[in-house]
Amino acid sequence: MSGGGVLSIQDMRITNEEVSPGTVPQWLLEHLISQLSDAKPYSDGGMSRILVIYPTTESRREIIELISNKGYVIDNTLHHTIPSLMDSIMSDFRMPQKLNQSSAFQIILHEECKKASANLGFPIINPLPEMNWSRGKTTALSELHAFLSSESLAKDWDGPGIEKFRKILQSLESKLNSTHDDFLSIRLIEKLINSERPFSLTDVDGIIMLNHSPTIPKSHIDFMKVISRHCPIHQLGNIGNIRLGEHGLRLIDEWAITDVSNLPEWVPKHTPASKSKENNVDRIMLHRENQSFEATYSIVSNFLLESSHKTVLIIDPNFENNKNIWGRGMKNLGLPFSYGEHMLINNSFGHWINSYLNLSHSDDAFSLDKLRAISLQQSLILFPEMPVHPKDERIRPIPDTELLTNIARSNHILGGPGALSQWLQSLSSNYDFRFNNDEDNIKKESTQWWLLCLSRWLNPLLSGFDRDSIKEFSNKGVFTNELLPLPDILKNGDDWFRSTINLLSEKMTSRSNVEDSVKSIAVIQSLYSEFSNLRSTQFLIKHNYPKMGPAWIDEMSNLIQKINIKISSSLSRNRVRILSCDQSLGCTADLTILANTSSNSWDLRVPKMHFIGDIERHENNLLRPDGPIRNARHNLEHILKSSPQVIILDSSFDDSNPPSTPIREWAISNNLDESKIFESVIDYSLSPRNAQRIDGLRLNDNQKSLRPPINSNSVTISIDIILQRDRERRQPQLASEDGYLPDENRNSIFNFDIKNMTRKTPKTFSSPRENVRWPVLSAITIDQNNSQKIKTQTIDPRPFTPRSLGINVNDSRNGFRQLENLNFPTWSPTRLQKWLRCPRSGWLTRSLKVELEDSQKEDLDARTHGDLFHKIHHNLILQTLNFKEKYPRNFDFDLVNNSPLNIFHSKIDPQILMQQSLLNLDDIAPWLNRDDAVSTNRIRMMTGMSIREWDEWLSNPQPVPLTGRIGRMIKAELLLENVAPIAIEWDLSLYDKEGIEISLPSHITSPNGESLDSIKLKGQIDRVDLVPFDIDNNIWIDKEGSNEVAPLELYKSSWKPRRLVIIRDIKTSEKTDIKDRHFKGLLEELQLALYARSWEIANPGDLVIGAGISVLGHETSHLIEKSSNLLVSKLTNFGTETEITKSLFRFLDEDESPKSDPFRAWMASRISVALNTSDRANKGFVNPIPQENNCKYCSVSNLCDVKLEGDF
């Protein structure tokens, strides 16, 4: 016996008897009721006054309420658990009150340990004073000391850290005038050995200790032994094997009383039990363990219907992890459920207040994800309400998440130190105003205002660097240039916390949902109470706590993460209680259900403890391997007798979740070969989703569903992909005599190889342009001589018009049946391209706006890289030639005034052009000044400089040689001697706000000569160049040319152009081959042809004689597909010429000897594809086109049942 003296077994007055597991013996219950009305002392012939020790708090509540419901006034001092009896006797000895071991105390304790570590107080754990003492080490020592104290070993333990840790705890006890839990039992034992009977036991004649677990802490056993010195104890233990744990705890190893005459006099006379009570125990077999919930709900709902007074006890060994599942189930059954305690951080309010705290903290401070999340949440008020905008009431401090995403991407803002100033700098810049409309600018100023309010309100929480850097930013609106109202700056973190809590309290009290308001206010009060407790304790013990910045955030965040909050009150008043095995000991009901009994749910592993090895464990008899299984057997013995009817849900049929050891032993010992098998029924179904899931499981087992499906057609969903792959395999491939696919097979095609559009024409066949029929599709011809496969070229067969299967449900689901009201008023080339590639993807992303949220990557986004080069390239031309973006250049004026027509004719030194481009780069992307890996790599790539050379150049900008990609871009531009840029990013809406109308006459609308509705096109052309009629005589404009729109079939007309134009689409490419990108732009995409025709319509008299892709990559190349028009037959130095269309395209009404310009025919063909795409989209055909190129980068592929999957 540990303590201040020695207690022999003769000093202990302890007896025991065996009782049936389960309910409290009737004789004891009757005595507890009777003694309430008998005031006569036992010594004077009255009834003995008995104090009862319960194994759990819940069993104590149950008995108290049982007696109270009979109309008696309860004396709570006669009903205790061991911990509550300790508290009572502690008060008798007038010991200091118990220390509240809340999250606030854990922070105090950590700081004390940290100080001790710096003074080498823990030389084995932290051998160097400068080593970091983490919170994990404090927690590990705290858990170890609590465990050793519970086993009465802490005082003499010589393991690492415990001696110093005890001194720290004792020091805190002294400073706070409190008693720590870890010291309570040993001090009570010392006082009980050396003192008279405590007040709480003065009028108690005896203590009856109900059945307890065989593995209760040794300190509790020692405490009860010492109590027996002052008051006799009579133990009631289960009938069963002691070694296996079935019997339960015995304070001393003595035989159980079996004869009534041997019972202590104060114990009510009764006949000791010789065998356990009989009751009904059923086992129900489950196919899967997760059916435990379904089976339980079914049993409970039926049982409760029998009577309004019956009670149910549900016992789940894995209750803590399944708490939320049970809560939802009880709510669906209309029954109350007590969650007990849970972490504040798991509450929505706790989560968001912690997220708000950490917005400005850590390596991802003010990252896009954090800002986007905090802006979308509805739980918090981020700052006080601001006055109306001084100029435009449409501007409010509300962020636009899409704008935040675009800024993060284009400015490469990843988060971390300095991210806040990067955000503010980007939002304060008016660089993009010339591209934006009023609505965009309002969004930008609203977002700027929001972030300024946020940064000002969070000022005490910012790092010193962020606090200093944001002082440089004005509170003037970026759009209106008005001073924006901002919240006051708070002094420190505590002021911020109190003010934020006050804002939240006001919000909660104004909510219409009273229940939610009460819960939220309770959570706020718990947090504020813990915060106040922390500060008062720190003040009392003279701790210096952080006032602001990251250190304050770290302290508060740890406080929040450790706060436990109570959701609801006592369980025992509920008709249905759900408890863990340990909590259920001593509890009873009319029906008991033991659920989730697999070895995975009923964890019988020995817990691990820091700093306790196998040697210490065996020497001190700690953490015995058989401890958990003995406790589990004991709990099961009680559960099996806890009610007249007990149901065990056994998962033996589930190979992945075999039954736990206690269940397996019980089943074997009772020879339970046959048991009921649980079959899902719908009567108890708690939700439509649950019912459908159950039916799905039945169908999977080839059983009939219990109810008809909501949509009977859904049963075919699983075969969609099978049908799709089968159709793909069955696509016709063999050619007719001319080497191309027969026309009658066109509607059986719904994918093709893009490479077939650029394939060379086999010598044995005519090219598509000169073939008997046109347009043609690629096909395979088997060479009769060598059996080789010969493939021909193809003209883009899209949009595919595959035949439907004739299975109505499949055709409807896969977009072969028309949807209604999909008449799109305008199109952009990008939107058309999306629909062309895959109508399903186009519909989801462009019509329904369904897409994955952008996530910020460490490397520079490809779109940002592209935008960067676009802007540098555009600024080079605009600044040199002196005209504005979006608007056409006044070329006539420049000709008259002999202004430079292009970069080459400007005669500006290339090194000066390089200087200007580098200055533009710095203006557009100031983030490149950072010294991170991305900036270093991009600066080297674009400028050819190291980051150090770049910084030096920025401090003294001078002309430099042409290096890096920018230098190569300038070199390529200087080669374009015979072109004159006349528009950059020309906006089609300048001609018509509704969009430029594009149409084709039916006789040239491929593939079938149908009359199709026109489309309204919007967009921006990257670059438009003029080319001369005669460069030697500097003739750029033919004044005798027509003022009408150029006809597509120019070969049939005498129409003469006034100006000759080239359309360029600028692309940046890291990997794609330059020629492949040009091929793709001409043959796969629609943009070049649509923009070419749009320009001709908007500028009557202009003739587009070339179009192509300008690739700004490792090398810059301006590729152009040139018209065969004689007017430009001698044109040179306009770019790299290609002849892709020459052998492919002709007009639909031409024969195999075409006279048309292939380039004009190409325009008509691509416009036909666009019109057909729009027509099918407007009619509502949204069929998927699963292809490797489509599915690989599709943002909605996870929603598509027929997508292609695999490593592309």
Helices and strands as residue ranges (DSSP letters): E 14-19, H 26-37, G 42-44, E 50-54, H 57-68, G 76-78, E 79-81, H 82-92, H 103-118, H 135-150, H 162-176, H 181-193, G 199-201, E 206-209, H 218-230, E 233-238, G 260-262, E 280-285, H 291-306, E 312-315, H 319-332, E 341-343, G 344-346, H 348-357, G 358-360, H 368-376, H 401-410, H 419-428, G 433-435, H 438-457, G 459-461, H 464-469, G 470-472, H 493-509, H 514-540, H 549-561, E 564-566, E 576-579, H 581-584, E 591-594, H 614-619, H 627-640, E 645-650, H 661-669, E 676-677, H 688-700, G 712-716, H 717-729, G 743-748, G 754-757, G 768-770, E 780-782, E 789-791, H 808-813, H 829-837, H 839-842, I 843-847, H 862-881, H 891-896, G 904-906, H 910-924, G 926-929, H 933-943, H 947-955, H 964-974, E 980-987, G 988-990, E 996-998, G 1002-1004, E 1015-1017, E 1020-1027, G 1050-1052, E 1059-1068, H 1074-1079, I 1080-1084, H 1087-1098, E 1102-1112, E 1116-1122, G 1126-1128, E 1136-1138, H 1158-1179, H 1188-1191, G 1197-1199
